[in-house]
């Protein structure tokens, strides 16, 4: 059985207007215990503003606002993310 584990980084909690800035997907194979990174991308969503410059993620990781600004729009990567999600027996978010 193959489990997809999705990790989404945001500028803030969604209910507070957070935007997605990075998506990572790993595969956990329950048959042999292996973990494999299958997808990772920095991305941006429309609506980013000056207030997002002070987001926790930019002060506590190597992700920068400049990397996000030059990244593909989330709408450009969502189909590939969906393809990965459909390839697993089950999916969980981290």
Secondary structure, DSSP 8 states (H G I E B T S, - for coil): -EEEEEEEEESS-GGGT--EEEEEEEEEETTT--EEEEEEEEEE-TT--GGGGG-HHHHSSS--HHHHHTSEEHHHHHHHHHHHHHTSSEEEE-
